[in-house]
Amino acid sequence: MAYTTDETLTVLVYSHDRTTREQVLTALGRRPAEDLPELSYLECATTPAVLKALEKGGVDLCVLDGEAVPAGGLGLARQLKDEIYGCPPLLVLIGRPQDSWLAAWSRADAAISRPVDPVALAEAVATLLRARLAKRAPAAS
């Protein structure tokens, strides 16, 4: 699929911890895969900021910190799936691989264990964004 050079995809990154947000942004960079448009980022440190950004629209993917305080990304993911019509794909960062059942409970579309593995994160994000773009593409006649 071809993209215009001015097209960008918006990734919302939620964590109360600035360091975690920076790790995600650094791991993904400007483009997690060559076949995807460049990314722009929207950093959120609070649940109200996430909700406001999603109500505004234009977010293509959310990366949520499952260990965020006071509202963890797992509970937030479940809330977003329940409350946001057309909710963008959600990727949660979980504290350990054994927490994958919590990610399933949250109805997140993908989960990555912390500490952030840049390769695994880029692959998961690329997969979710490709699926999102495929849904937006006009159907072939």
N, C-alpha and C positions, 0 to 999 in steps of 0.2 A: 504494500500500500504506500503510495507517495504522499508526502506531506509538504505543505508550503513552508518556506524558510521562516515565515513570521508566525507560524502556528506554535503554540506552547500548550502544555498540559499543566494544570495546577495541582500540586500535592500539598495537602494540609498535614502538618506535623504537630502532634499534640504531646506535650510533656511539660510538667512543672519544672523540670530540670533542663536548663539551657544547654548543658553539656550533652545530654541525650539528643536534643534537637540538632545540635551541631554535628554529632556523630552520624545521624541519619542524612543530613544534607551533604556532608563530606563523602559518605559512602555512595550516595546516588549520583552526586555531581550534576552536571548540566544535562546529561543524557545517559540513562542507564543501559540503553541498547541502541545500536546504530539505526535500527528500523523505526525508532520512535522519535517524535518531536522533542524539542528541548523542554525541560521542566522549569516551572517557576514554583516558588515555595511560599506558603502561608504558615507562619509559625504561630501556634497558640499555646498559652501556658495555663488556661483555665477552661472549664467546661462551658461557661457562658460564651466565651470567645469562639469556641468550636461551633456551638449552636447558631450563633449569629452569622458566622461565615457560611455555614451550610444553608441557612435560610436565604442568604443573599444569592447563592447559586454559583456555578462556575468551577466547583471543585471536582476534580477527576478521580482523586484517590485520597484516602486518609490513612496516615500512619499514626497509630495510637500507642502510647506507652502504657503497657499493662500495669506498671509499677508506679504510675503517677499518683501524686497526693494532692488534694484529698480524694479526688475522684479518679479511680483507676481506669485505664483504657478498655479493660474487658467489660466492665459494667456500662461504660459509655458506649461501647460498640453495640451492645444489646439494646440500649436506649435508642441509639440512632437508627438501627434496623427497624425498631418498632414505630418510631415517630417521624422519620424523614422519608417522604415519598420520593422514590427514585434515588435512594441513598447510594452514594458512590461506593465503590469497593473499599473494604476496610482491611487493613493489615495491622495486626497487633504484635507488639514486642512483648514477649513473655519472659519471666524471670528464669525459667529453666524448662528443658524439654518435657518434663513430667507435667507441666501446666498446660499441655496441648488440649486436654479435655476441657479446661476453662475457656480456651479459645473457641472450641466447638460450641460450648454453651453460649458464648457471647454472639454467635453467628457471624464471626469475622470470616472474611473470605480467604485469609491466609494468616499464618503466624510464623514469626522468626524468634528464636531464642536469643537472649542477651548473654554476653556482650554481642553487639552488632557485628555480624560477619558481612563485610561489604559485598562479596560475591553472591551470597545467598539472598541478601536484601535486594540487590539489583535484579537478580533473576525473578524473585517473587513479584517485585514491583512491575517489571517488564511484562510478566505474564498477565497480571491484573489489568494493566493499561491496554495491552493488546486486546483483551476481551472487551474492555470498555469501548475502545475505538471500533471494534467490529460491530457492536450493538448500535453505535451511532451512524455507521456507514449506511448509505441508502441500499436497499435491496436490489439485486441485479434482476433485470427483466428477462 
